[in-house]
Amino acid sequence: MLSPRALSGFSFCIRLFVLLTAIVSMILILVAPGACFSRYLNGQSISREICPGQNSIFPMNADRWSNALHFQGRGQNVYGQVALIVITLVFSLVAVGTSCIFLAANYTSIYPQLFASGFALVAFIVCGGVETWYATGFDHMSFFIQAIGNGVFSGCAGLPGCQIQFVVKGWAVAAAFYFLGGLLYLFDMGVLFASRNLHATDNYPVAHHY
């Protein structure tokens, strides 16, 4: 049977892994690989997925957020992703830091760690939802592409009911990592509860009567 300290170490590994995924998500958001769009007519796909080369027609990487044409106007909303990066990194760092302190000092109370994981869980799930919205064009890119040349560029000209579906695959992966982080924090809370129960058993052993 695992000891409470071993479970605390396992909790630390979970939190460290989430921190690493948050860093990878930050890189994916800033680099933004895989910007693609496709045409749909009345809900049915009528074209293959079109993925212009990186930094070609619709560059989504961070160094173009301030000057690319498709980021003007409502496209400026893309800067909200900076908040997502900061929030997820801060919460994951706090969780890792809390584990380090408790492991070093051998504290037995799990409630501060539970609060750290609980708040991080909510933050990562919310950030995952918001990043999903960004990954699918944040209510801007599809309309922008369809408006170019009155629909000639997108191929929707003269096709009533034609719609453009846009996705940045790198951002979609970042959103998936945020959701995964939230699930891992939920699992981490279960590990912490198991650690507490083991510690209580060690301190109050069950008496055996013969």
GUPASE-192151 format. One record per residue: x, y, z of N, C-alpha, C in turn; residue in one letter; residue number from 1. Coordinates in Angstrom, 1 decimal, always signed. Layout:
X/Y/Z/X/Y/Z/X/Y/Z/A/NUM
...
This chain:
+0.8/-1.2/+0.0/+0.0/+0.0/+0.0/+0.9/+1.3/+0.0/M/1
+0.5/+2.2/-0.8/+1.3/+3.5/-0.9/+1.1/+4.3/+0.4/L/2
+2.2/+4.9/+0.8/+2.2/+5.8/+2.0/+1.6/+7.1/+1.6/S/3
+1.2/+7.9/+2.6/+0.7/+9.3/+2.4/+1.7/+10.1/+1.7/P/4
+3.0/+10.0/+2.0/+4.0/+10.8/+1.4/+4.2/+10.4/-0.1/R/5
+4.0/+9.1/-0.4/+4.1/+8.7/-1.8/+3.0/+9.3/-2.6/A/6
+1.8/+9.3/-2.0/+0.6/+9.9/-2.7/+0.8/+11.4/-2.9/L/7
+1.4/+12.1/-1.9/+1.7/+13.5/-2.1/+2.7/+13.7/-3.2/S/8
+3.7/+12.8/-3.3/+4.6/+12.9/-4.4/+3.9/+12.7/-5.8/G/9
+3.0/+11.7/-5.8/+2.2/+11.5/-7.0/+1.4/+12.7/-7.4/F/10
+0.8/+13.4/-6.4/+0.1/+14.6/-6.6/+1.0/+15.7/-7.2/S/11
+2.2/+15.8/-6.7/+3.2/+16.7/-7.2/+3.4/+16.5/-8.7/F/12
+3.6/+15.2/-9.0/+3.9/+14.8/-10.4/+2.7/+15.2/-11.3/C/13
+1.5/+15.0/-10.9/+0.3/+15.4/-11.6/+0.3/+16.9/-11.9/I/14
+0.6/+17.7/-10.9/+0.6/+19.1/-11.0/+1.7/+19.6/-11.9/R/15
+2.9/+19.0/-11.8/+4.0/+19.3/-12.6/+3.7/+19.1/-14.1/L/16
+3.0/+17.9/-14.4/+2.6/+17.6/-15.7/+1.6/+18.7/-16.3/F/17
+0.7/+19.1/-15.4/-0.3/+20.1/-15.9/+0.4/+21.4/-16.2/V/18
+1.4/+21.8/-15.4/+2.2/+23.0/-15.6/+2.9/+22.9/-17.0/L/19
+3.5/+21.7/-17.3/+4.1/+21.5/-18.6/+3.1/+21.6/-19.7/L/20
+1.9/+21.1/-19.6/+0.9/+21.2/-20.6/+0.5/+22.7/-20.8/T/21
+0.4/+23.4/-19.7/+0.1/+24.9/-19.8/+1.2/+25.6/-20.6/A/22
+2.4/+25.3/-20.4/+3.5/+25.9/-21.1/+3.4/+25.5/-22.6/I/23
+3.1/+24.3/-22.9/+3.0/+23.9/-24.3/+1.8/+24.6/-24.9/V/24
+0.7/+24.7/-24.2/-0.5/+25.5/-24.7/-0.1/+26.9/-25.0/S/25
+0.7/+27.5/-24.1/+1.1/+28.9/-24.4/+1.9/+29.0/-25.7/M/26
+2.7/+28.0/-25.9/+3.5/+28.0/-27.2/+2.6/+27.9/-28.4/I/27
+1.6/+26.9/-28.3/+0.7/+26.7/-29.4/-0.2/+27.9/-29.6/L/28
-0.6/+28.6/-28.6/-1.4/+29.9/-28.8/-0.6/+30.9/-29.5/I/29
+0.7/+31.1/-29.1/+1.5/+32.1/-29.7/+2.0/+31.8/-31.1/L/30
+2.2/+30.5/-31.4/+2.7/+30.2/-32.7/+1.5/+29.9/-33.7/V/31
+0.4/+29.4/-33.1/-0.9/+29.2/-33.9/-0.7/+28.4/-35.2/A/32
-0.3/+27.2/-35.1/-0.2/+26.4/-36.3/-1.5/+25.9/-36.8/P/33
-1.7/+25.6/-38.1/-2.9/+24.9/-38.6/-4.1/+25.8/-38.7/G/34
-4.0/+27.0/-39.3/-5.2/+27.8/-39.5/-5.9/+27.3/-40.8/A/35
-7.1/+26.8/-40.7/-7.8/+26.2/-41.8/-9.3/+26.6/-41.9/C/36
-9.8/+26.5/-43.1/-11.3/+26.8/-43.2/-11.9/+25.9/-44.2/F/37
-13.2/+25.7/-44.2/-13.9/+24.8/-45.2/-15.3/+25.4/-45.4/S/38
-15.9/+25.0/-46.5/-17.2/+25.6/-46.9/-18.3/+24.5/-46.5/R/39
-19.4/+25.0/-46.0/-20.5/+24.2/-45.7/-21.8/+24.8/-46.3/Y/40
-22.6/+24.0/-46.9/-23.9/+24.4/-47.5/-25.0/+23.7/-46.8/L/41
-25.8/+24.5/-46.1/-27.0/+23.9/-45.3/-26.5/+22.7/-44.4/N/42
-25.3/+22.9/-43.8/-24.8/+22.0/-42.8/-24.0/+20.9/-43.4/G/43
-23.9/+20.8/-44.8/-23.2/+19.7/-45.4/-21.9/+20.3/-46.0/Q/44
-20.8/+19.6/-45.8/-19.5/+20.0/-46.3/-19.5/+20.0/-47.9/S/45
-19.0/+21.1/-48.5/-19.0/+21.1/-50.0/-17.6/+21.4/-50.4/I/46
-16.6/+21.3/-49.6/-15.2/+21.5/-50.0/-14.3/+20.8/-49.1/S/47
-13.1/+20.5/-49.5/-12.0/+20.0/-48.7/-11.6/+21.1/-47.7/R/48
-10.9/+20.7/-46.7/-10.4/+21.7/-45.7/-9.2/+22.4/-46.4/E/49
-9.3/+23.7/-46.4/-8.3/+24.6/-47.0/-7.4/+25.1/-45.9/I/50
-6.1/+24.8/-46.0/-5.1/+25.2/-44.9/-4.0/+26.0/-45.6/C/51
-4.1/+27.3/-45.7/-3.0/+28.1/-46.3/-1.8/+27.9/-45.4/P/52
-0.6/+28.1/-46.1/+0.6/+27.9/-45.4/+0.8/+28.9/-44.2/G/53
+1.6/+28.5/-43.2/+1.8/+29.3/-42.0/+2.3/+30.7/-42.5/Q/54
+1.8/+31.7/-41.9/+2.2/+33.1/-42.1/+1.9/+33.5/-43.6/N/55
+0.9/+32.9/-44.2/+0.6/+33.3/-45.6/-0.7/+34.2/-45.7/S/56
-1.9/+33.6/-45.8/-3.1/+34.4/-46.0/-3.6/+34.9/-44.7/I/57
-3.8/+34.0/-43.8/-4.4/+34.4/-42.5/-3.4/+34.0/-41.3/F/58
-2.3/+34.6/-41.2/-1.4/+34.3/-40.1/-2.0/+34.6/-38.8/P/59
-2.0/+33.6/-37.9/-2.7/+33.8/-36.6/-1.7/+33.8/-35.4/M/60
-0.4/+33.8/-35.8/+0.6/+33.8/-34.7/+0.7/+35.2/-34.0/N/61
+1.2/+35.2/-32.8/+1.1/+36.4/-31.9/+1.7/+37.6/-32.5/A/62
+2.8/+37.5/-33.3/+3.5/+38.7/-33.8/+2.7/+39.4/-34.9/D/63
+1.6/+38.8/-35.3/+0.8/+39.5/-36.3/-0.6/+40.0/-35.7/R/64
-0.8/+39.8/-34.4/-2.0/+40.2/-33.8/-2.3/+41.7/-33.9/W/65
-1.2/+42.5/-33.9/-1.4/+44.0/-33.9/-1.4/+44.6/-35.3/S/66
-1.0/+43.9/-36.3/-1.0/+44.5/-37.6/-1.6/+43.8/-38.8/N/67
-2.0/+42.5/-38.6/-2.7/+41.8/-39.7/-4.1/+42.3/-39.9/A/68
-4.5/+42.4/-41.2/-5.8/+43.0/-41.5/-6.9/+42.2/-40.9/L/69
-6.8/+40.9/-40.8/-8.0/+40.1/-40.3/-8.0/+40.2/-38.7/H/70
-7.1/+40.9/-38.1/-7.2/+41.1/-36.6/-7.7/+42.5/-36.3/F/71
-8.0/+43.3/-37.3/-8.5/+44.7/-37.0/-10.0/+44.6/-36.6/Q/72
-10.4/+45.6/-36.0/-11.8/+45.7/-35.5/-12.1/+44.6/-34.5/G/73
-13.1/+43.7/-34.7/-13.4/+42.7/-33.7/-12.3/+41.7/-33.6/R/74
-11.4/+41.6/-34.6/-10.3/+40.7/-34.5/-9.4/+41.0/-33.3/G/75
-9.4/+42.2/-32.8/-8.6/+42.6/-31.7/-8.9/+41.8/-30.4/Q/76
-10.1/+41.1/-30.4/-10.5/+40.3/-29.3/-9.5/+39.1/-29.1/N/77
-8.7/+38.9/-30.1/-7.7/+37.8/-29.9/-6.7/+38.0/-28.8/V/78
-6.6/+39.2/-28.3/-5.7/+39.5/-27.2/-6.2/+38.9/-25.9/Y/79
-7.4/+38.5/-25.8/-7.9/+37.9/-24.6/-7.2/+36.6/-24.3/G/80
-6.5/+36.0/-25.3/-5.8/+34.8/-25.1/-4.6/+35.0/-24.1/Q/81
-4.1/+36.2/-24.1/-3.0/+36.6/-23.2/-3.5/+36.3/-21.7/V/82
-4.7/+36.7/-21.4/-5.3/+36.4/-20.1/-5.4/+34.9/-19.8/A/83
-5.7/+34.1/-20.8/-5.8/+32.7/-20.6/-4.5/+32.1/-20.3/L/84
-3.4/+32.6/-21.0/-2.1/+32.1/-20.8/-1.6/+32.4/-19.3/I/85
-1.9/+33.7/-18.9/-1.5/+34.1/-17.6/-2.2/+33.3/-16.5/V/86
-3.5/+33.2/-16.7/-4.3/+32.5/-15.6/-3.9/+31.1/-15.5/I/87
-3.8/+30.4/-16.6/-3.4/+28.9/-16.4/-2.0/+28.8/-15.9/T/88
-1.1/+29.6/-16.3/+0.3/+29.5/-15.8/+0.3/+29.8/-14.3/L/89
-0.4/+30.9/-13.9/-0.4/+31.3/-12.5/-1.0/+30.2/-11.6/V/90
-2.1/+29.6/-12.0/-2.8/+28.6/-11.2/-2.0/+27.3/-11.1/F/91
-1.4/+27.0/-12.2/-0.5/+25.7/-12.2/+0.7/+25.9/-11.4/S/92
+1.3/+27.1/-11.5/+2.5/+27.4/-10.7/+2.2/+27.4/-9.2/L/93
+1.0/+28.0/-8.8/+0.6/+28.0/-7.4/+0.4/+26.6/-6.9/V/94
-0.2/+25.7/-7.7/-0.4/+24.3/-7.4/+0.9/+23.6/-7.2/A/95
+1.8/+23.8/-8.1/+3.1/+23.1/-7.9/+3.9/+23.6/-6.7/V/96
+3.8/+25.0/-6.5/+4.5/+25.6/-5.4/+3.9/+25.1/-4.1/G/97
+2.6/+24.9/-4.0/+2.0/+24.4/-2.8/+2.5/+23.0/-2.5/T/98
+2.5/+22.2/-3.5/+3.0/+20.8/-3.3/+4.5/+20.8/-2.8/S/99
+5.3/+21.6/-3.4/+6.7/+21.7/-3.0/+6.8/+22.1/-1.5/C/100
+6.0/+23.0/-1.1/+6.1/+23.5/+0.3/+5.6/+22.4/+1.3/I/101
+4.5/+21.7/+0.9/+4.0/+20.7/+1.8/+4.9/+19.4/+1.8/F/102
+5.5/+19.1/+0.7/+6.5/+18.0/+0.7/+7.7/+18.3/+1.5/L/103
+8.2/+19.5/+1.4/+9.4/+19.9/+2.1/+9.2/+20.0/+3.6/A/104
+8.1/+20.5/+4.0/+7.8/+20.7/+5.4/+7.1/+19.5/+6.0/A/105
+6.6/+18.6/+5.1/+5.9/+17.4/+5.6/+4.6/+17.7/+6.3/N/106
+3.9/+18.7/+5.8/+2.6/+19.1/+6.4/+1.6/+18.0/+6.1/Y/107
+0.7/+17.8/+7.0/-0.3/+16.7/+6.9/-1.7/+17.2/+6.4/T/108
-1.9/+18.5/+6.7/-3.2/+19.1/+6.3/-3.3/+19.2/+4.8/S/109
-4.4/+18.7/+4.2/-4.5/+18.7/+2.7/-5.4/+19.9/+2.2/I/110
-6.0/+20.6/+3.2/-7.0/+21.6/+2.7/-6.4/+22.7/+1.8/Y/111
-5.3/+23.3/+2.2/-4.7/+24.3/+1.3/-4.4/+23.7/-0.1/P/112
-4.0/+22.5/-0.2/-3.7/+21.8/-1.5/-5.0/+21.6/-2.2/Q/113
-6.1/+21.2/-1.5/-7.4/+21.0/-2.1/-7.9/+22.3/-2.7/L/114
-7.7/+23.4/-2.0/-8.2/+24.7/-2.5/-7.4/+25.1/-3.7/F/115
-6.1/+24.8/-3.7/-5.3/+25.1/-4.9/-5.7/+24.3/-6.1/A/116
-6.0/+23.0/-5.9/-6.5/+22.2/-7.0/-7.9/+22.6/-7.5/S/117
-8.7/+22.9/-6.5/-10.1/+23.2/-6.8/-10.2/+24.5/-7.6/G/118
-9.5/+25.5/-7.2/-9.5/+26.8/-8.0/-8.9/+26.6/-9.4/F/119
-7.8/+25.8/-9.4/-7.1/+25.5/-10.7/-8.1/+24.7/-11.6/A/120
-8.8/+23.8/-11.1/-9.8/+23.0/-11.8/-10.8/+23.9/-12.5/L/121
-11.4/+24.8/-11.8/-12.4/+25.7/-12.4/-11.7/+26.6/-13.4/V/122
-10.5/+27.2/-13.1/-9.8/+28.0/-14.0/-9.5/+27.3/-15.3/A/123
-9.0/+26.1/-15.3/-8.6/+25.4/-16.5/-9.9/+25.0/-17.3/F/124
-11.0/+24.6/-16.7/-12.1/+24.3/-17.5/-12.7/+25.5/-18.2/I/125
-12.8/+26.7/-17.4/-13.3/+27.9/-18.1/-12.3/+28.3/-19.2/V/126
-11.0/+28.3/-19.0/-10.1/+28.7/-20.0/-10.1/+27.7/-21.2/C/127
-10.4/+26.5/-21.0/-10.6/+25.5/-22.1/-11.8/+25.9/-22.9/G/128
-12.9/+26.3/-22.3/-14.1/+26.7/-23.0/-13.8/+28.0/-23.8/G/129
-13.1/+28.9/-23.2/-12.9/+30.2/-24.0/-11.9/+29.9/-25.1/V/130
-10.9/+29.1/-24.9/-9.9/+28.8/-25.9/-10.6/+28.1/-27.1/E/131
-11.6/+27.2/-26.8/-12.3/+26.6/-27.9/-13.0/+27.6/-28.7/T/132
-13.6/+28.6/-28.1/-14.2/+29.7/-28.9/-13.2/+30.4/-29.7/W/133
-12.0/+30.7/-29.2/-10.9/+31.3/-30.0/-10.5/+30.4/-31.2/Y/134
-10.4/+29.1/-30.9/-9.9/+28.1/-31.9/-10.9/+28.0/-33.1/A/135
-12.2/+28.3/-32.8/-13.1/+28.2/-33.9/-13.5/+29.6/-34.5/T/136
-12.6/+30.5/-34.3/-12.7/+31.8/-35.0/-13.2/+33.0/-34.2/G/137
-13.5/+32.7/-33.0/-14.0/+33.8/-32.0/-15.1/+34.7/-32.6/F/138
-16.1/+34.1/-33.3/-17.2/+34.8/-33.9/-16.7/+36.0/-34.8/D/139
-15.6/+35.8/-35.5/-15.0/+36.8/-36.4/-14.5/+36.3/-37.7/H/140
-13.6/+35.2/-37.6/-12.8/+34.8/-38.8/-13.7/+34.3/-39.9/M/141
-14.8/+33.5/-39.5/-15.6/+32.9/-40.5/-16.3/+34.0/-41.3/S/142
-16.8/+35.0/-40.6/-17.5/+36.1/-41.3/-16.5/+37.0/-42.1/F/143
-15.3/+37.1/-41.6/-14.3/+37.9/-42.3/-13.9/+37.2/-43.6/F/144
-13.7/+35.9/-43.6/-13.3/+35.2/-44.8/-14.5/+35.2/-45.8/I/145
-15.7/+35.0/-45.3/-16.8/+35.0/-46.2/-17.1/+36.4/-46.8/Q/146
-16.7/+37.4/-46.2/-16.9/+38.8/-46.7/-15.9/+39.2/-47.7/A/147
-14.8/+38.5/-47.8/-13.7/+38.9/-48.8/-14.2/+38.8/-50.2/I/148
-14.2/+39.9/-51.0/-14.7/+39.8/-52.3/-16.1/+39.4/-52.5/G/149
-17.0/+39.8/-51.4/-18.4/+39.4/-51.5/-18.6/+37.9/-51.7/N/150
-17.7/+37.1/-51.1/-17.9/+35.7/-51.1/-17.1/+35.0/-52.2/G/151
-16.5/+35.8/-53.1/-15.7/+35.2/-54.2/-14.5/+34.4/-53.7/V/152
-13.8/+34.9/-52.8/-12.6/+34.3/-52.3/-13.0/+32.9/-51.6/F/153
-14.0/+32.9/-50.8/-14.4/+31.7/-50.1/-15.1/+30.7/-50.9/S/154
-15.6/+31.1/-52.1/-16.4/+30.2/-52.9/-17.9/+30.2/-52.5/G/155
-18.3/+31.1/-51.7/-19.7/+31.1/-51.3/-20.5/+32.1/-52.1/C/156
-19.9/+32.8/-53.0/-20.7/+33.8/-53.8/-21.8/+33.1/-54.6/A/157
-23.0/+33.6/-54.4/-24.2/+33.0/-55.2/-24.7/+31.7/-54.6/G/158
-24.3/+31.4/-53.4/-24.7/+30.1/-52.7/-25.4/+30.5/-51.4/L/159
-26.7/+30.7/-51.5/-27.5/+31.0/-50.2/-27.3/+29.8/-49.3/P/160
-27.1/+30.2/-48.0/-26.9/+29.1/-47.0/-25.5/+28.6/-46.9/G/161
-24.6/+29.2/-47.7/-23.2/+28.8/-47.6/-22.5/+29.4/-46.4/C/162
-21.8/+28.6/-45.6/-21.1/+29.1/-44.4/-19.6/+28.7/-44.4/Q/163
-18.8/+29.4/-43.8/-17.4/+29.1/-43.6/-17.2/+28.6/-42.2/I/164
-16.5/+27.5/-42.0/-16.1/+27.0/-40.7/-14.6/+27.2/-40.6/Q/165
-14.2/+27.9/-39.6/-12.7/+28.2/-39.4/-12.2/+27.5/-38.2/F/166
-11.0/+27.1/-38.2/-10.4/+26.5/-37.0/-8.9/+26.8/-37.0/V/167
-8.3/+27.0/-35.9/-6.8/+27.0/-35.7/-6.5/+25.8/-34.9/V/168
-5.9/+24.8/-35.5/-5.7/+23.5/-34.9/-4.8/+23.6/-33.7/K/169
-3.8/+24.5/-33.7/-2.9/+24.6/-32.6/-3.7/+25.2/-31.4/G/170
-4.6/+26.1/-31.6/-5.4/+26.6/-30.5/-6.4/+25.5/-30.0/W/171
-6.9/+24.7/-30.9/-7.8/+23.6/-30.5/-7.1/+22.6/-29.6/A/172
-5.8/+22.3/-29.9/-5.0/+21.5/-29.1/-4.8/+22.1/-27.7/V/173
-4.5/+23.4/-27.7/-4.3/+24.1/-26.4/-5.6/+24.1/-25.6/A/174
-6.8/+24.2/-26.2/-8.0/+24.1/-25.5/-8.2/+22.7/-24.9/A/175
-7.8/+21.7/-25.7/-7.8/+20.3/-25.2/-6.9/+20.1/-24.0/A/176
-5.7/+20.7/-24.0/-4.8/+20.6/-22.9/-5.4/+21.3/-21.7/F/177
-6.1/+22.4/-21.8/-6.7/+23.0/-20.7/-7.8/+22.2/-20.1/Y/178
-8.6/+21.5/-20.9/-9.6/+20.6/-20.4/-9.0/+19.4/-19.7/F/179
-7.9/+18.9/-20.3/-7.2/+17.8/-19.7/-6.6/+18.2/-18.3/L/180
-6.1/+19.4/-18.2/-5.6/+20.0/-17.0/-6.7/+20.0/-15.9/G/181
-7.9/+20.4/-16.3/-9.0/+20.5/-15.3/-9.3/+19.1/-14.8/G/182
-9.3/+18.1/-15.7/-9.6/+16.7/-15.3/-8.5/+16.2/-14.4/L/183
-7.3/+16.5/-14.7/-6.2/+16.0/-13.9/-6.2/+16.7/-12.5/L/184
-6.6/+17.9/-12.4/-6.8/+18.5/-11.1/-7.9/+17.9/-10.3/Y/185
-8.9/+17.4/-11.0/-10.0/+16.7/-10.3/-9.5/+15.4/-9.8/L/186
-8.7/+14.7/-10.6/-8.0/+13.4/-10.2/-7.1/+13.7/-9.0/F/187
-6.4/+14.8/-9.1/-5.4/+15.2/-8.0/-6.2/+15.4/-6.7/D/188
-7.3/+15.9/-6.7/-8.1/+16.1/-5.5/-8.5/+14.7/-4.9/M/189
-8.8/+13.8/-5.8/-9.0/+12.4/-5.3/-7.8/+11.8/-4.6/G/190
-6.6/+12.0/-5.2/-5.4/+11.5/-4.6/-5.1/+12.2/-3.3/V/191
-5.4/+13.4/-3.1/-5.2/+14.1/-1.9/-6.1/+13.6/-0.8/L/192
-7.4/+13.3/-1.2/-8.3/+12.7/-0.2/-7.8/+11.3/+0.2/F/193
-7.3/+10.5/-0.7/-6.8/+9.2/-0.4/-5.6/+9.3/+0.5/A/194
-4.7/+10.3/+0.3/-3.6/+10.6/+1.2/-4.0/+10.9/+2.6/S/195
-5.1/+11.7/+2.7/-5.6/+12.1/+4.0/-6.1/+10.9/+4.8/R/196
-6.9/+10.0/+4.1/-7.4/+8.8/+4.7/-6.3/+7.9/+5.1/N/197
-5.3/+7.7/+4.3/-4.2/+6.9/+4.7/-3.5/+7.4/+6.0/L/198
-3.3/+8.7/+6.0/-2.7/+9.4/+7.2/-3.5/+9.2/+8.4/H/199
-4.8/+9.3/+8.3/-5.7/+9.1/+9.4/-5.6/+7.6/+9.9/A/200
-5.5/+6.7/+9.0/-5.4/+5.3/+9.3/-4.1/+5.0/+10.1/T/201
-3.0/+5.6/+9.6/-1.7/+5.5/+10.2/-1.7/+6.0/+11.7/D/202
-2.4/+7.1/+11.9/-2.4/+7.7/+13.2/-3.3/+7.0/+14.2/N/203
-4.4/+6.4/+13.6/-5.4/+5.8/+14.5/-5.6/+4.4/+14.0/Y/204
-4.6/+3.5/+14.2/-4.7/+2.1/+13.7/-5.9/+1.4/+14.4/P/205
-6.5/+0.5/+13.6/-7.6/-0.2/+14.1/-7.1/-1.3/+15.1/V/206
-7.7/-1.4/+16.2/-7.4/-2.4/+17.2/-7.9/-3.7/+16.8/A/207
-7.1/-4.8/+17.0/-7.6/-6.1/+16.7/-7.8/-6.8/+18.0/H/208
-9.0/-7.5/+18.1/-9.3/-8.2/+19.3/-9.3/-9.7/+19.0/H/209
-8.7/-10.4/+19.9/-8.5/-11.9/+19.7/-9.3/-12.6/+20.8/Y/210
